Amino acid sequence: MTVMEQRGAYRPTPPPAWQPRMDPAPLLPDAEPYRVLGTEAAAKADPELLRRLYAELVKGRRYNAQATALTKQGRLAVYPSTTGQEACEVAAALVLKEQDWLFPSYRDTLAVVARGVDPVEALTLLRGDWHTGYDPYEHRVAPLCTPLATQLPHAVGLAHAARLKGDDVVALAMVGDGGTSEGDFHEALNFAAVWQAPVVFLVQNNGFAISVPLAKQTAAPSLAHKAVGYGMPGRLVDGNDAAAVHEVLSDAVRHAREGGGPTLVEAITYRVDAHTNADDATRYRGDAEVETWRAHDPIRLLERELTTRGLLDESGIEAARQDAETMAAALRERMNQDPALDPMDLFTHVYAEPTAQLREQREQLRAELEAEAEGGTHR
């Protein structure tokens, strides 16, 4: 007989910390991705918003095609396309107010452009000219982030600071499904929930982390289910339904702005193009899979809804295409111009006050450039 089995033995009740702190049910996502297009909910959608989303999707598709072509022409070093994911990109930009901040990953160039950043400046990083080709403070857009998920803690920090200062600011941070396997993702969600920071996490689940399918990354029912482990709501949405993504993100941004804390939104979408122009996607997926997703194309879905309801005709479709072509032609012309680069810019914006070592390196480079210039004039 053990001590615990003796008559009158002390049997402690679980301490309060062992008890559930909240009911997890309201935090859990729906079993199926939320949809608007093709459902009764579509009748309640604002026609002007739908037409604007359509125009931006068409322009975004053309932007992706033009940027991809620029890589083949040697004008871009690399381009991670969002063809097929335009609904997520456009909606993320449109739901934010002017004072809000967008924190993009390297694949979210289209969202950056839809937010108002100059298309050429948005491509500067991928061109290899600067780490960031635009002023983040001017557009409230953080630099395109190449390391996976490191922008997420930054978004939480900015949102928490804004809340402490009493500023009306919400941060929307974008990440891919692969980024959810990084430690930064988990740290960001934990801090955001504990601090009740006004931040929205948008996970674009496009099926693959380069060549790794989602099933080899996680055994969770969905990525949105991860939210409950941190104490925030998780939402699951059809990432190719532009109206649904806009509605879900709008609700999440409103929730954050009103003091409700963070939300994790998983948008189910698909990366139609390869990971980048340097990737051979045929090595890890078949054409049949890609074609299946083409049938669920975000532009086709929205165009069908608009034309069926009489909100868009052939002239409207052609106008959207022509606007997209005008944008692509301007982008092509400007990208074909060689940028004027100053090697001394290497030392700009590294430190507010340059270190002694940096000043020494700067002067060394300056001397080398001057010597090279003098040598060229004496030839």
Secondary structure as GFF3:
##gff-version 3
##sequence-region A 1 379
A	DSSP	three_ten_helix	3	5	.	.	.	ID=ss1
A	DSSP	three_ten_helix	16	18	.	.	.	ID=ss2
A	DSSP	three_ten_helix	25	27	.	.	.	ID=ss3
A	DSSP	three_ten_helix	40	44	.	.	.	ID=ss4
A	DSSP	alpha_helix	47	72	.	.	.	ID=ss5
A	DSSP	alpha_helix	86	94	.	.	.	ID=ss6
A	DSSP	beta_strand	101	103	.	.	.	ID=ss7
A	DSSP	alpha_helix	109	114	.	.	.	ID=ss8
A	DSSP	alpha_helix	119	122	.	.	.	ID=ss9
A	DSSP	alpha_helix	124	127	.	.	.	ID=ss10
A	DSSP	alpha_helix	136	139	.	.	.	ID=ss11
A	DSSP	alpha_helix	151	165	.	.	.	ID=ss12
A	DSSP	beta_strand	171	176	.	.	.	ID=ss13
A	DSSP	three_ten_helix	178	181	.	.	.	ID=ss14
A	DSSP	alpha_helix	183	195	.	.	.	ID=ss15
A	DSSP	beta_strand	199	205	.	.	.	ID=ss16
A	DSSP	beta_strand	208	209	.	.	.	ID=ss17
A	DSSP	beta_strand	212	213	.	.	.	ID=ss18
A	DSSP	three_ten_helix	214	216	.	.	.	ID=ss19
A	DSSP	three_ten_helix	223	230	.	.	.	ID=ss20
A	DSSP	beta_strand	234	238	.	.	.	ID=ss21
A	DSSP	alpha_helix	242	257	.	.	.	ID=ss22
A	DSSP	beta_strand	263	268	.	.	.	ID=ss23
A	DSSP	three_ten_helix	281	283	.	.	.	ID=ss24
A	DSSP	alpha_helix	287	294	.	.	.	ID=ss25
A	DSSP	alpha_helix	298	308	.	.	.	ID=ss26
A	DSSP	alpha_helix	314	335	.	.	.	ID=ss27
A	DSSP	three_ten_helix	343	347	.	.	.	ID=ss28
A	DSSP	alpha_helix	356	377	.	.	.	ID=ss29
###
